[in-house]
Amino acid sequence: MATGTGIVLELRLEAEGLSGWIACPPGLHPAPGQYLAASGSDPGDPLPSVLFTSGASNAYAPPVAAGQAALRLAPPLPPAWYAGMPLALRGPLGNGFHMPASARRVALACPAGPPYRLLPLAAQALSQRAAVVVYASAAPAGLPEAVEVLPLDLLTEAPAWADFIALDVCPADLPGLRTQLGLKPHQRPPCQVQALIVTPMPCIGMAECGICAVHTREGWKLACSNGPVFDFNDLEGT
């Protein structure tokens, strides 16, 4: 884990809360599904914020100082953040997605809303010449033209088409995932499926507080360190 200082560059208000850009030093850039921990200057917020990157395209990025890069962050960001605010950063943290380099048909889905946290995978998939489909009730703006958007209720067709599926879900979504994927009870998907479990991670793996515990077939695992990305077949309740 590396540490460094970042700066809030821009903030935008989305339906899901604030999104934005930060300047980030090299060595802290998370892979898809990994996260950063950020502490700001607000004394009333002693716990670090968990940051996931967003964006499937680098068509726009605000200017940054030499030696840093602009990272686009998924909502919701803390409402007290402001442009120019310094951030103490730690990361990259957690276990991210492991999309095979051989994947040629990639499906992305977030049942709860726009799949912001999955969009870096779209960029990775396009770079390896894969076809990308986003299943969403509301697609985020700025998707590359090569990314196809389909209604979420067609997600049942994804396992038969895709060779890799990435999901963004909260623990409450897990019991219904099998139905949403069109799978029968105890049926394994015919392709590789990985899920980013979005849940509070207040200790970011430093204290093993257990708040982010996820029930797997091998017992309880911590999203902050063992995840937040898990293999679908390992998740209990799916």
Backbone as CSV, one residue per row, in Angstrom:
resi,resn,N_x,N_y,N_z,CA_x,CA_y,CA_z,C_x,C_y,C_z
1,MET,0.849,-1.200,0.000,0.000,0.000,0.000,0.875,1.237,0.000
2,ALA,0.599,2.161,-0.910,1.331,3.417,-0.990,0.500,4.544,-0.393
3,THR,1.163,5.618,-0.049,0.481,6.814,0.450,0.937,8.016,-0.359
4,GLY,0.118,9.039,-0.387,0.461,10.252,-1.104,-0.596,11.311,-0.890
5,THR,-0.360,12.473,-1.466,-1.280,13.601,-1.334,-1.953,13.873,-2.668
6,GLY,-3.260,13.950,-2.645,-4.026,14.295,-3.826,-4.777,15.596,-3.623
7,ILE,-5.412,16.065,-4.676,-6.179,17.315,-4.633,-7.485,17.107,-5.398
8,VAL,-8.575,17.590,-4.825,-9.849,17.564,-5.540,-9.789,18.590,-6.664
9,LEU,-9.986,18.146,-7.891,-9.905,19.035,-9.049,-11.263,19.591,-9.447
10,GLU,-12.234,18.714,-9.601,-13.574,19.118,-10.023,-14.605,18.237,-9.335
11,LEU,-15.802,18.791,-9.146,-16.921,18.040,-8.595,-18.145,18.252,-9.474
12,ARG,-18.938,17.201,-9.610,-20.170,17.284,-10.390,-21.287,16.627,-9.597
13,LEU,-22.460,17.207,-9.669,-23.610,16.653,-8.963,-24.363,15.704,-9.878
14,GLU,-24.386,14.432,-9.503,-25.141,13.409,-10.220,-26.386,13.061,-9.401
15,ALA,-27.273,12.290,-9.986,-28.455,11.851,-9.246,-28.071,11.028,-8.025
16,GLU,-26.917,10.341,-8.087,-26.470,9.491,-6.984,-25.578,10.231,-5.998
17,GLY,-25.331,11.521,-6.217,-24.467,12.306,-5.337,-23.327,12.921,-6.121
18,LEU,-22.313,13.396,-5.410,-21.179,14.045,-6.056,-20.263,13.021,-6.721
19,SER,-19.852,13.323,-7.936,-18.745,12.626,-8.580,-17.668,13.675,-8.829
20,GLY,-16.536,13.269,-9.336,-15.516,14.283,-9.560,-14.197,13.712,-10.017
21,TRP,-13.221,14.610,-10.057,-11.857,14.279,-10.451,-10.908,14.670,-9.329
22,ILE,-9.884,13.842,-9.122,-8.811,14.217,-8.208,-7.477,14.065,-8.927
23,ALA,-6.498,14.841,-8.485,-5.120,14.639,-8.906,-4.511,13.591,-7.992
24,CYS,-3.908,12.574,-8.582,-3.419,11.425,-7.817,-1.970,11.132,-8.194
25,PRO,-1.093,10.939,-7.205,0.300,10.605,-7.509,0.420,9.222,-8.140
26,PRO,1.507,8.960,-8.860,1.708,7.623,-9.423,1.874,6.591,-8.314
27,GLY,1.505,5.368,-8.607,1.615,4.298,-7.631,0.373,4.097,-6.800
28,LEU,-0.582,5.024,-6.890,-1.819,4.900,-6.122,-3.029,4.606,-7.001
29,HIS,-2.827,4.415,-8.284,-3.961,4.249,-9.188,-4.553,2.853,-9.026
30,PRO,-5.808,2.750,-8.591,-6.407,1.425,-8.391,-6.793,0.770,-9.712
31,ALA,-6.658,-0.550,-9.754,-7.176,-1.320,-10.878,-8.692,-1.407,-10.747
32,PRO,-9.407,-1.769,-11.818,-10.864,-1.892,-11.713,-11.278,-2.799,-10.560
33,GLY,-12.168,-2.277,-9.706,-12.635,-3.021,-8.549,-11.849,-2.771,-7.283
34,GLN,-10.613,-2.270,-7.387,-9.868,-1.850,-6.206,-10.338,-0.463,-5.785
35,TYR,-9.845,0.015,-4.636,-10.291,1.310,-4.147,-9.156,2.065,-3.477
36,LEU,-9.378,3.353,-3.288,-8.485,4.229,-2.531,-9.170,4.635,-1.239
37,ALA,-8.376,4.914,-0.213,-8.878,5.522,1.013,-8.397,6.962,1.039
38,ALA,-9.305,7.891,1.324,-8.971,9.315,1.308,-9.451,9.981,2.585
39,SER,-8.575,10.762,3.176,-8.925,11.559,4.352,-8.787,13.022,3.986
40,GLY,-9.829,13.803,4.278,-9.814,15.224,3.980,-9.507,16.053,5.203
41,SER,-9.910,17.303,5.148,-9.596,18.251,6.218,-10.761,18.474,7.166
42,ASP,-11.857,17.706,6.999,-13.031,17.902,7.844,-12.852,17.160,9.169
43,PRO,-12.681,17.872,10.296,-12.488,17.188,11.582,-13.714,16.412,12.037
44,GLY,-14.862,16.711,11.462,-16.075,15.992,11.827,-16.234,14.675,11.098
45,ASP,-15.286,14.339,10.238,-15.347,13.092,9.481,-14.045,12.329,9.697
46,PRO,-13.893,11.673,10.854,-12.614,11.033,11.175,-12.322,9.781,10.369
47,LEU,-13.335,9.150,9.793,-13.119,7.927,9.030,-12.765,8.257,7.583
48,PRO,-11.867,7.497,6.976,-11.516,7.760,5.578,-12.674,7.438,4.645
49,SER,-12.693,8.119,3.520,-13.684,7.847,2.479,-13.142,6.787,1.533
50,VAL,-14.014,5.906,1.083,-13.655,4.864,0.126,-13.962,5.374,-1.277
51,LEU,-12.960,5.361,-2.148,-13.097,5.928,-3.486,-12.917,4.850,-4.545
52,PHE,-13.868,4.783,-5.466,-13.761,3.918,-6.634,-13.641,4.793,-7.876
53,THR,-12.831,4.362,-8.820,-12.705,5.113,-10.060,-13.907,4.841,-10.954
54,SER,-14.105,5.733,-11.902,-15.216,5.642,-12.835,-14.711,6.077,-14.196
55,GLY,-15.572,5.965,-15.201,-15.237,6.484,-16.518,-14.700,5.418,-17.436
56,ALA,-15.284,5.328,-18.621,-14.842,4.362,-19.622,-13.995,5.013,-20.693
57,SER,-13.757,6.287,-20.572,-13.016,6.992,-21.605,-12.228,8.123,-20.981
58,ASN,-11.066,8.390,-21.532,-10.252,9.517,-21.083,-10.365,10.684,-22.057
59,ALA,-11.542,10.805,-22.696,-11.729,11.885,-23.657,-11.576,13.241,-22.993
60,TYR,-11.965,13.350,-21.719,-11.787,14.601,-20.989,-11.133,14.300,-19.656
61,ALA,-10.171,15.126,-19.306,-9.575,15.073,-17.972,-9.036,16.459,-17.662
62,PRO,-9.285,16.987,-16.469,-8.768,18.304,-16.119,-7.247,18.281,-16.025
63,PRO,-6.608,19.421,-16.256,-5.141,19.471,-16.183,-4.645,19.230,-14.762
64,VAL,-3.475,18.610,-14.659,-2.864,18.329,-13.361,-1.397,18.718,-13.410
65,ALA,-0.787,18.802,-12.233,0.629,19.124,-12.139,1.468,17.969,-12.672
66,ALA,2.688,18.270,-13.061,3.597,17.248,-13.563,3.796,16.163,-12.509
67,GLY,3.807,14.914,-12.970,4.015,13.802,-12.060,2.747,13.257,-11.442
68,GLN,1.594,13.846,-11.753,0.333,13.345,-11.235,-0.604,13.019,-12.399
69,ALA,-1.660,12.294,-12.097,-2.669,11.944,-13.094,-4.039,12.288,-12.548
70,ALA,-4.969,12.580,-13.456,-6.346,12.872,-13.057,-7.137,11.576,-13.013
71,LEU,-7.755,11.300,-11.874,-8.606,10.129,-11.712,-10.049,10.570,-11.586
72,ARG,-10.917,9.959,-12.366,-12.342,10.227,-12.248,-12.930,9.288,-11.202
73,LEU,-13.713,9.837,-10.276,-14.242,9.074,-9.158,-15.749,8.891,-9.276
74,ALA,-16.197,7.710,-8.887,-17.621,7.387,-8.924,-18.349,8.016,-7.742
75,PRO,-19.610,8.405,-7.927,-20.407,8.878,-6.796,-20.808,7.708,-5.901
76,PRO,-21.168,8.018,-4.646,-21.243,9.354,-4.042,-19.963,9.712,-3.287
77,LEU,-19.467,10.925,-3.526,-18.347,11.467,-2.765,-18.889,12.255,-1.578
78,PRO,-18.076,12.500,-0.555,-18.555,13.244,0.617,-19.097,14.620,0.231
79,PRO,-20.257,14.995,0.724,-20.859,16.284,0.340,-20.054,17.488,0.798
80,ALA,-19.160,17.316,1.775,-18.359,18.442,2.265,-17.120,18.700,1.413
81,TRP,-16.847,17.864,0.435,-15.659,18.073,-0.396,-15.840,19.307,-1.274
82,TYR,-14.716,19.924,-1.627,-14.731,21.118,-2.479,-13.495,21.107,-3.366
83,ALA,-13.575,21.799,-4.501,-12.446,21.876,-5.421,-11.266,22.560,-4.745
84,GLY,-10.087,21.984,-4.912,-8.882,22.501,-4.281,-8.564,21.868,-2.941
85,MET,-9.445,21.029,-2.446,-9.258,20.395,-1.138,-8.140,19.353,-1.212
86,PRO,-7.165,19.400,-0.287,-6.118,18.375,-0.264,-6.634,17.080,0.352
87,LEU,-6.102,15.970,-0.120,-6.517,14.651,0.350,-5.291,13.816,0.700
88,ALA,-5.348,13.139,1.830,-4.345,12.129,2.166,-4.840,10.795,1.626
89,LEU,-4.099,10.227,0.688,-4.535,9.040,-0.034,-3.733,7.810,0.390
90,ARG,-4.411,6.667,0.415,-3.772,5.375,0.652,-4.335,4.366,-0.336
91,GLY,-3.450,3.563,-0.893,-3.928,2.557,-1.822,-2.852,2.115,-2.795
92,PRO,-3.234,1.383,-3.827,-4.576,0.818,-4.022,-4.859,-0.310,-3.034
93,LEU,-6.130,-0.470,-2.690,-6.551,-1.405,-1.657,-7.530,-2.433,-2.222
94,GLY,-7.522,-3.613,-1.623,-8.511,-4.626,-1.945,-8.172,-5.489,-3.144
95,ASN,-9.029,-6.440,-3.353,-8.932,-7.380,-4.467,-9.908,-6.939,-5.547
96,GLY,-9.395,-6.624,-6.723,-10.238,-6.116,-7.795,-10.703,-7.203,-8.752
97,PHE,-11.207,-6.760,-9.899,-11.648,-7.688,-10.936,-10.440,-8.335,-11.615
98,HIS,-10.648,-9.563,-12.058,-9.626,-10.281,-12.820,-10.269,-10.747,-14.124
99,MET,-10.320,-9.828,-15.071,-10.920,-10.151,-16.360,-9.870,-10.824,-17.240
100,PRO,-10.163,-11.994,-17.781,-9.179,-12.676,-18.627,-8.825,-11.845,-19.859
101,ALA,-7.560,-11.899,-20.238,-7.134,-11.201,-21.452,-7.795,-11.794,-22.687
102,SER,-8.293,-13.019,-22.557,-8.943,-13.685,-23.685,-10.416,-13.321,-23.823
103,ALA,-10.966,-12.559,-22.880,-12.395,-12.215,-22.918,-12.708,-11.385,-24.157
104,ARG,-13.721,-11.785,-24.888,-14.118,-11.080,-26.109,-15.568,-10.592,-26.061
105,ARG,-16.326,-11.022,-25.060,-17.711,-10.568,-24.884,-17.903,-10.296,-23.397
106,VAL,-17.986,-9.028,-23.046,-17.988,-8.604,-21.644,-19.311,-7.929,-21.324
107,ALA,-19.951,-8.380,-20.257,-21.214,-7.800,-19.799,-21.008,-7.143,-18.444
108,LEU,-21.561,-5.945,-18.279,-21.464,-5.179,-17.038,-22.869,-4.843,-16.570
109,ALA,-23.127,-4.975,-15.259,-24.477,-4.692,-14.762,-24.437,-4.251,-13.315
110,CYS,-25.289,-3.266,-13.007,-25.482,-2.790,-11.637,-26.987,-2.686,-11.408
111,PRO,-27.587,-3.627,-10.673,-29.043,-3.603,-10.498,-29.574,-2.348,-9.820
112,ALA,-28.756,-1.696,-9.001,-29.255,-0.579,-8.200,-29.182,0.770,-8.904
113,GLY,-28.500,0.869,-10.034,-28.368,2.172,-10.682,-27.288,2.160,-11.739
114,PRO,-26.829,3.330,-12.185,-25.783,3.390,-13.208,-24.512,2.681,-12.738
115,PRO,-23.848,1.953,-13.625,-22.686,1.138,-13.230,-21.378,1.922,-13.233
116,TYR,-21.323,3.037,-12.505,-20.129,3.876,-12.520,-18.868,3.095,-12.172
117,ARG,-18.940,2.266,-11.121,-17.739,1.582,-10.634,-17.263,0.484,-11.581
118,LEU,-18.085,0.111,-12.556,-17.708,-0.912,-13.523,-17.124,-0.331,-14.802
119,LEU,-17.234,0.971,-14.991,-16.841,1.558,-16.269,-15.353,1.427,-16.585
120,PRO,-14.444,1.437,-15.585,-13.044,1.170,-15.947,-12.850,-0.186,-16.621
121,LEU,-13.704,-1.150,-16.303,-13.636,-2.441,-16.988,-14.018,-2.317,-18.457
122,ALA,-14.942,-1.412,-18.757,-15.320,-1.202,-20.155,-14.120,-0.726,-20.960
123,ALA,-13.357,0.205,-20.384,-12.162,0.692,-21.069,-11.155,-0.436,-21.266
124,GLN,-10.972,-1.257,-20.239,-10.037,-2.378,-20.342,-10.493,-3.373,-21.400
125,ALA,-11.793,-3.663,-21.415,-12.319,-4.621,-22.387,-12.174,-4.102,-23.816
126,LEU,-12.473,-2.831,-24.019,-12.336,-2.262,-25.361,-10.888,-2.283,-25.818
127,SER,-9.957,-2.092,-24.878,-8.540,-2.096,-25.245,-8.079,-3.474,-25.707
128,GLN,-8.777,-4.532,-25.282,-8.436,-5.870,-25.757,-9.421,-6.352,-26.820
129,ARG,-10.103,-5.387,-27.444,-10.967,-5.619,-28.604,-12.146,-6.532,-28.275
130,ALA,-12.667,-6.376,-27.090,-13.848,-7.136,-26.698,-15.106,-6.323,-26.976
131,ALA,-16.206,-7.013,-27.237,-17.511,-6.363,-27.303,-18.005,-6.156,-25.879
132,VAL,-18.588,-4.978,-25.614,-19.009,-4.626,-24.257,-20.483,-4.257,-24.269
133,VAL,-21.237,-4.874,-23.352,-22.647,-4.553,-23.169,-22.861,-4.138,-21.723
134,VAL,-23.517,-2.999,-21.530,-23.897,-2.527,-20.201,-25.395,-2.752,-20.033
135,TYR,-25.770,-3.502,-19.009,-27.180,-3.705,-18.665,-27.504,-2.752,-17.527
136,ALA,-28.393,-1.811,-17.776,-28.641,-0.783,-16.770,-30.024,-0.191,-16.939
137,SER,-30.600,0.222,-15.812,-31.860,0.954,-15.851,-31.621,2.395,-16.254
138,ALA,-30.414,2.896,-15.996,-30.024,4.249,-16.398,-28.536,4.226,-16.704
139,ALA,-28.178,4.451,-17.947,-26.775,4.415,-18.346,-26.123,5.768,-18.093
140,PRO,-24.910,5.793,-17.568,-24.219,7.063,-17.353,-23.849,7.721,-18.672
141,ALA,-23.752,9.028,-18.640,-23.369,9.772,-19.841,-21.892,9.543,-20.149
142,GLY,-21.533,9.767,-21.404,-20.132,9.710,-21.787,-19.610,8.337,-22.135
143,LEU,-20.501,7.353,-22.311,-20.031,6.028,-22.701,-19.484,6.062,-24.127
144,PRO,-18.413,5.347,-24.405,-17.945,5.246,-25.788,-19.023,4.653,-26.687
145,GLU,-19.029,5.057,-27.942,-20.048,4.571,-28.869,-19.992,3.057,-29.044
146,ALA,-18.831,2.469,-28.813,-18.685,1.027,-28.992,-19.385,0.224,-27.908
147,VAL,-19.782,0.862,-26.815,-20.446,0.165,-25.713,-21.950,0.148,-25.965
148,GLU,-22.526,-1.035,-25.997,-23.969,-1.183,-26.189,-24.673,-1.151,-24.840
149,VAL,-25.811,-0.486,-24.772,-26.596,-0.401,-23.543,-27.918,-1.128,-23.752
150,LEU,-28.224,-2.058,-22.835,-29.464,-2.824,-22.902,-30.213,-2.701,-21.583
151,PRO,-31.536,-2.892,-21.610,-32.309,-2.821,-20.363,-31.860,-3.885,-19.368
152,LEU,-31.978,-3.551,-18.101,-31.542,-4.457,-17.048,-32.315,-5.776,-17.061
153,ASP,-33.580,-5.744,-17.510,-34.359,-6.985,-17.490,-33.900,-7.989,-18.551
154,LEU,-32.964,-7.589,-19.423,-32.388,-8.524,-20.387,-31.116,-9.183,-19.865
155,LEU,-30.777,-8.907,-18.602,-29.570,-9.500,-18.027,-29.638,-11.027,-18.018
156,THR,-30.839,-11.581,-18.043,-30.983,-13.041,-18.078,-30.320,-13.650,-19.314
157,GLU,-30.125,-12.839,-20.366,-29.509,-13.340,-21.590,-27.986,-13.294,-21.540
158,ALA,-27.432,-12.570,-20.578,-25.989,-12.335,-20.552,-25.159,-13.609,-20.395
159,PRO,-25.507,-14.541,-19.488,-24.646,-15.719,-19.340,-24.476,-16.537,-20.615
160,ALA,-25.485,-16.566,-21.464,-25.377,-17.328,-22.709,-24.540,-16.599,-23.756
161,TRP,-24.406,-15.274,-23.609,-23.662,-14.492,-24.605,-22.240,-14.192,-24.167
162,ALA,-22.056,-13.810,-22.926,-20.775,-13.285,-22.456,-19.798,-14.399,-22.096
163,ASP,-18.504,-14.070,-22.136,-17.510,-14.949,-21.533,-16.942,-14.344,-20.251
164,PHE,-17.412,-13.132,-19.889,-17.067,-12.530,-18.600,-18.171,-11.555,-18.217
165,ILE,-18.666,-11.679,-16.972,-19.705,-10.787,-16.457,-19.195,-10.146,-15.177
166,ALA,-19.330,-8.827,-15.084,-18.973,-8.087,-13.875,-20.217,-7.410,-13.330
167,LEU,-20.441,-7.569,-12.029,-21.618,-7.018,-11.368,-21.204,-6.054,-10.274
168,ASP,-22.035,-5.061,-10.028,-21.876,-4.108,-8.922,-23.132,-4.240,-8.069
169,VAL,-22.978,-4.801,-6.862,-24.149,-5.112,-6.041,-23.874,-4.791,-4.580
170,CYS,-24.941,-4.632,-3.815,-24.834,-4.532,-2.364,-25.238,-5.886,-1.775
171,PRO,-24.918,-6.155,-0.505,-25.257,-7.466,0.063,-26.733,-7.827,-0.058
172,ALA,-27.617,-6.834,0.023,-29.048,-7.121,-0.071,-29.449,-7.627,-1.454
173,ASP,-28.616,-7.367,-2.478,-28.924,-7.828,-3.833,-28.601,-9.303,-4.046
174,LEU,-27.763,-9.881,-3.188,-27.231,-11.218,-3.456,-28.312,-12.292,-3.613
175,PRO,-29.351,-12.330,-2.769,-30.343,-13.402,-2.931,-31.051,-13.394,-4.283
176,GLY,-31.152,-12.233,-4.918,-31.865,-12.158,-6.185,-30.986,-12.241,-7.412
177,LEU,-29.666,-12.345,-7.242,-28.767,-12.321,-8.394,-28.987,-13.508,-9.329
178,ARG,-29.175,-14.677,-8.754,-29.337,-15.872,-9.584,-30.548,-15.723,-10.517
179,THR,-31.645,-15.184,-9.983,-32.830,-14.968,-10.810,-32.556,-13.924,-11.879
180,GLN,-31.859,-12.837,-11.516,-31.573,-11.786,-12.492,-30.684,-12.280,-13.622
181,LEU,-29.845,-13.275,-13.330,-28.976,-13.844,-14.358,-29.644,-14.991,-15.110
182,GLY,-30.889,-15.301,-14.749,-31.603,-16.363,-15.438,-31.098,-17.754,-15.114
183,LEU,-30.511,-17.927,-13.922,-29.952,-19.215,-13.527,-30.926,-19.973,-12.631
184,LYS,-30.920,-21.280,-12.747,-31.730,-22.130,-11.882,-31.025,-22.315,-10.534
185,PRO,-31.750,-22.740,-9.507,-31.112,-22.991,-8.213,-29.920,-23.944,-8.350
186,HIS,-28.795,-23.535,-7.769,-27.559,-24.329,-7.741,-26.889,-24.446,-9.109
187,GLN,-27.433,-23.803,-10.133,-26.798,-23.851,-11.450,-25.616,-22.893,-11.493
188,ARG,-24.476,-23.371,-11.955,-23.317,-22.505,-12.121,-23.421,-21.769,-13.460
189,PRO,-23.044,-20.504,-13.495,-23.098,-19.780,-14.766,-22.117,-20.382,-15.757
190,PRO,-22.442,-20.343,-17.048,-21.564,-20.931,-18.057,-20.334,-20.088,-18.368
191,CYS,-20.241,-18.904,-17.788,-19.084,-18.039,-17.990,-18.594,-17.550,-16.632
192,GLN,-17.467,-16.879,-16.635,-16.923,-16.349,-15.389,-17.722,-15.118,-14.959
193,VAL,-18.170,-15.106,-13.699,-18.940,-13.990,-13.148,-18.267,-13.527,-11.859
194,GLN,-17.994,-12.230,-11.772,-17.406,-11.637,-10.574,-18.283,-10.477,-10.120
195,ALA,-18.342,-10.289,-8.800,-19.230,-9.266,-8.240,-18.468,-8.349,-7.298
196,LEU,-18.607,-7.050,-7.522,-18.105,-6.030,-6.602,-19.174,-5.804,-5.541
197,ILE,-18.863,-6.133,-4.293,-19.812,-5.981,-3.195,-19.618,-4.605,-2.570
198,VAL,-20.614,-3.747,-2.719,-20.536,-2.378,-2.201,-21.154,-2.349,-0.816
199,THR,-20.327,-2.137,0.180,-20.755,-2.148,1.575,-19.818,-1.242,2.363
200,PRO,-20.250,-0.677,3.482,-19.353,0.187,4.257,-18.068,-0.546,4.652
201,MET,-16.934,0.140,4.482,-15.626,-0.413,4.841,-14.875,0.615,5.683
202,PRO,-15.328,0.870,6.911,-14.787,1.982,7.694,-13.326,1.829,8.087
203,CYS,-12.854,0.597,8.274,-11.466,0.439,8.728,-10.500,0.212,7.581
204,ILE,-10.989,0.115,6.350,-10.196,-0.117,5.136,-9.135,-1.194,5.332
205,GLY,-9.484,-2.237,6.079,-8.583,-3.360,6.257,-7.524,-3.183,7.315
206,MET,-7.540,-2.067,8.028,-6.503,-1.800,9.021,-6.813,-2.434,10.369
207,ALA,-8.087,-2.686,10.666,-8.458,-3.161,12.002,-9.271,-4.445,11.987
208,GLU,-9.666,-4.924,10.811,-10.511,-6.114,10.711,-11.735,-5.993,11.616
209,CYS,-12.451,-4.867,11.472,-13.583,-4.584,12.357,-14.769,-5.505,12.095
210,GLY,-14.856,-6.082,10.902,-15.912,-7.028,10.590,-17.190,-6.424,10.059
211,ILE,-17.279,-5.105,9.997,-18.510,-4.475,9.517,-18.787,-4.843,8.061
212,CYS,-17.734,-5.044,7.285,-17.908,-5.324,5.855,-17.925,-6.819,5.551
213,ALA,-18.142,-7.666,6.545,-18.072,-9.115,6.344,-19.106,-9.596,5.327
214,VAL,-18.665,-10.472,4.446,-19.511,-11.053,3.398,-19.526,-12.567,3.596
215,HIS,-20.723,-13.156,3.548,-20.860,-14.596,3.768,-20.534,-15.340,2.485
216,THR,-19.474,-16.143,2.513,-19.083,-16.942,1.361,-19.196,-18.424,1.702
217,ARG,-18.994,-19.257,0.713,-19.061,-20.701,0.943,-17.865,-21.217,1.744
218,GLU,-16.870,-20.376,1.948,-15.723,-20.719,2.793,-15.774,-19.970,4.117
219,GLY,-16.949,-19.452,4.469,-17.090,-18.706,5.713,-17.142,-17.211,5.453
220,TRP,-17.011,-16.437,6.515,-17.082,-14.985,6.398,-15.759,-14.430,5.876
221,LYS,-15.855,-13.537,4.884,-14.697,-12.848,4.313,-14.929,-11.346,4.427
222,LEU,-13.833,-10.595,4.503,-13.917,-9.143,4.636,-13.840,-8.492,3.258
223,ALA,-14.834,-7.672,2.939,-14.832,-6.982,1.649,-13.643,-6.045,1.523
224,CYS,-13.205,-5.445,2.627,-12.130,-4.456,2.571,-10.794,-5.057,2.180
225,SER,-10.570,-6.334,2.492,-9.277,-6.955,2.213,-9.391,-8.175,1.307
226,ASN,-10.326,-9.089,1.574,-10.531,-10.243,0.701,-11.259,-9.854,-0.571
227,GLY,-12.027,-8.813,-0.517,-12.761,-8.280,-1.664,-12.212,-6.906,-1.987
228,PRO,-13.055,-6.000,-2.462,-14.515,-6.094,-2.516,-15.067,-6.890,-3.694
229,VAL,-14.170,-7.454,-4.539,-14.640,-8.265,-5.664,-14.527,-9.741,-5.289
230,PHE,-15.628,-10.474,-5.508,-15.676,-11.899,-5.205,-16.174,-12.658,-6.429
231,ASP,-15.759,-13.913,-6.527,-16.297,-14.787,-7.563,-17.739,-15.147,-7.213
232,PHE,-18.608,-15.100,-8.200,-20.029,-15.379,-7.979,-20.237,-16.745,-7.337
233,ASN,-19.480,-17.738,-7.771,-19.662,-19.094,-7.257,-19.239,-19.238,-5.800
234,ASP,-18.483,-18.272,-5.273,-18.035,-18.331,-3.881,-19.004,-17.655,-2.924
235,LEU,-19.969,-16.898,-3.439,-20.848,-16.111,-2.583,-21.998,-16.955,-2.055
236,GLU,-22.168,-16.951,-0.753,-23.286,-17.655,-0.130,-24.551,-16.821,-0.320
237,GLY,-25.626,-17.483,-0.678,-26.890,-16.775,-0.855,-27.196,-16.441,-2.290
238,THR,-26.262,-16.746,-3.221,-26.540,-16.502,-4.636,-27.067,-17.761,-5.297
